[in-house]
Amino acid sequence: GKRMAVDLLKRVDEIQAIGAVPKILETVAAMTGLGFVCIAHVTDNAWVTCAVLDRLAFGLKPGDELDVTTTLCEEVRDTARSVIIDHVAESTQYVGHHTPRIYGFQSYFSIPIFRADGCYFGTLCGLDPKPITLSDPVTVSTLHLFAELISKQLDAENRQQAARSDLSSERETAELREQFIAVLGHDLRTPLGSIALGADLL
């Protein structure tokens, strides 16, 4: 439980470390007209807000969790395919679905985000209580491009973090080496002096 909570917070930190994320969320909201846009990390049993733009007073902030079974992101995770709804009330597939009823939305999208190795990370998603046309090809293509950009930034941030970690490790090794040489030099000075004195006497 505690280890899983730490892992989920790491995923939040990963997204928060990407400087472009606030601008991506603002652009998606401006482009679509949706009042709520976020990036969520989604696992088999967790849905966690990693970054959010909330003009609907939805109340979620980074680190907050939802029951994954109440979300459509669970479907995105299981199928690895996007869900895009222009108008729930006119959708044969989602008109009776519990998720729109729970969260009170009519328009919705959820685009999967994958890591560079193909592992599923979560979704770029958005919603609004009013119907909005999201399914036109240009909007769909743009949303997928933003999800891909987030994926690439996640990978770049991870590589940068690994490089920083390697550099830090190298620095620690160099400091240890210097300390070892200093201690060795100090500790050997006395016995070597005694040996040299003894050799002179002989």
C-alpha positions in Angstrom: 0.0 0.0 0.0 2.6 2.5 1.1 5.0 1.5 -1.7 2.2 1.8 -4.3 1.4 5.3 -3.0 5.0 6.4 -3.3 5.1 4.9 -6.9 1.9 6.9 -7.8 3.5 10.1 -6.4 6.6 9.4 -8.6 4.3 9.4 -11.7 2.8 12.7 -10.6 6.3 14.1 -10.2 7.3 12.8 -13.6 4.5 14.8 -15.3 5.0 17.9 -13.1 8.7 17.9 -14.1 7.7 18.5 -17.8 7.8 22.3 -18.3 5.5 22.2 -21.4 2.6 20.4 -19.6 0.7 23.6 -18.4 0.9 25.1 -22.0 -0.3 21.8 -23.5 -3.3 21.7 -21.2 -4.1 25.4 -21.9 -3.8 24.8 -25.7 -6.1 21.7 -25.5 -8.7 23.6 -23.5 -8.6 26.6 -25.9 -8.7 24.3 -29.0 -11.6 22.2 -27.8 -13.6 24.5 -25.6 -13.5 22.0 -22.8 -13.6 23.3 -19.2 -11.6 20.4 -17.7 -8.4 18.9 -19.1 -5.9 16.7 -17.3 -3.2 14.1 -17.6 -3.8 11.0 -15.4 -1.7 8.0 -14.5 -3.9 4.9 -14.8 -3.1 1.4 -13.4 -5.3 -1.6 -12.9 -6.6 -0.2 -9.6 -5.7 3.5 -9.6 -6.5 6.7 -11.5 -4.3 9.6 -10.3 -4.3 13.2 -11.4 -0.8 14.2 -12.6 -1.6 17.7 -14.0 -4.9 19.5 -14.4 -6.5 22.6 -15.9 -9.9 22.9 -14.2 -12.3 25.7 -15.1 -15.3 23.7 -14.0 -14.5 23.7 -10.3 -14.3 19.9 -10.6 -12.0 19.9 -7.6 -9.2 17.6 -8.7 -5.6 18.6 -8.1 -2.3 16.8 -8.8 -2.0 13.7 -6.6 -5.8 13.2 -6.2 -7.3 9.8 -7.0 -10.5 8.6 -8.5 -11.9 5.1 -8.4 -10.7 3.8 -11.8 -13.9 1.7 -12.3 -15.9 5.0 -12.4 -13.8 6.3 -15.3 -13.7 5.7 -19.0 -9.9 5.8 -18.8 -10.2 2.2 -17.6 -11.6 1.3 -21.1 -8.7 3.2 -22.7 -6.2 1.3 -20.6 -7.8 -2.1 -21.5 -8.1 -1.5 -25.2 -5.2 0.9 -25.8 -7.6 3.0 -27.9 -9.0 6.5 -27.5 -12.5 7.3 -26.4 -14.0 10.4 -27.9 -17.6 11.5 -27.3 -19.2 14.6 -28.8 -22.6 14.3 -27.0 -23.3 11.6 -24.5 -27.1 12.1 -24.9 -26.8 11.2 -28.6 -24.3 8.4 -28.2 -25.7 4.9 -28.5 -22.7 3.5 -26.8 -22.4 5.9 -23.8 -25.9 7.3 -23.2 -26.6 4.9 -20.4 -23.1 4.5 -19.2 -22.5 5.2 -15.5 -19.4 7.4 -16.0 -21.1 10.4 -17.7 -23.9 10.2 -15.1 -21.4 10.2 -12.2 -19.3 13.1 -13.4 -22.0 15.0 -15.3 -20.4 15.4 -18.7 -21.8 15.5 -22.2 -18.5 15.8 -24.1 -15.4 13.8 -23.3 -12.1 12.5 -24.7 -9.4 10.2 -23.4 -6.2 9.6 -25.4 -3.7 6.9 -24.3 -0.2 8.0 -23.3 2.5 5.3 -23.7 6.1 5.3 -22.5 8.9 4.9 -25.1 9.1 1.2 -24.4 5.4 0.8 -25.2 4.2 0.5 -21.6 0.9 2.2 -20.8 1.3 5.3 -18.6 -2.2 6.9 -18.6 -4.3 9.4 -20.5 -4.6 12.9 -21.7 -8.3 13.5 -21.1 -10.9 16.2 -20.9 -14.6 16.8 -20.4 -17.4 19.3 -20.3 -21.1 19.4 -19.2 -22.1 20.8 -22.6 -21.8 18.9 -25.9 -18.7 19.9 -28.0 -17.6 18.4 -31.3 -14.4 16.6 -30.6 -14.4 13.8 -33.2 -13.5 15.9 -36.3 -10.3 14.5 -37.8 -8.2 17.6 -37.2 -9.1 17.7 -33.4 -8.5 14.0 -33.0 -5.2 14.1 -34.8 -4.0 17.1 -32.7 -5.1 15.4 -29.4 -3.1 12.4 -30.4 -0.1 14.6 -31.3 -0.2 16.2 -27.8 -0.4 12.7 -26.1 2.6 11.7 -28.2 4.5 14.9 -27.2 3.8 14.1 -23.5 5.1 10.6 -24.1 8.3 11.8 -25.7 8.8 14.4 -22.9 8.4 11.7 -20.3 11.1 9.6 -22.0 13.4 12.6 -22.3 12.9 13.6 -18.7 13.6 10.0 -17.6 16.8 9.9 -19.7 17.9 13.3 -18.2 17.2 12.0 -14.7 19.2 8.9 -15.3 22.1 11.0 -16.7 21.9 13.3 -13.6 21.9 10.2 -11.4 24.9 8.7 -13.2 26.8 12.0 -12.9 26.0 12.2 -9.2 27.2 8.6 -8.8 30.5 9.4 -10.6 31.0 12.4 -8.4 30.5 10.4 -5.3 32.9 7.7 -6.5 35.6 10.4 -7.3 35.1 11.9 -3.8 35.5 8.5 -2.2 38.6 7.8 -4.3 40.2 11.1 -3.2 39.3 10.4 0.5 40.8 6.9 0.2 44.0 8.2 -1.3 44.3 10.9 1.3 43.7 8.4 4.2 46.1 5.9 2.6 48.8 8.5 2.1 48.4 9.7 5.7 48.4 6.2 7.2 51.3 5.0 5.1 53.5 8.1 5.8 54.3 7.0 9.4 55.3 3.3 8.7 57.2 4.4 5.6 59.1 7.0 7.6 60.0 4.4 10.1 61.2 2.0 7.4 63.2 4.7 5.7 64.8 5.7 9.1 65.6 2.0 9.8 67.1 1.6 6.3 69.3 4.7 6.9 70.5 3.3 10.2 71.4 -0.1 8.6 
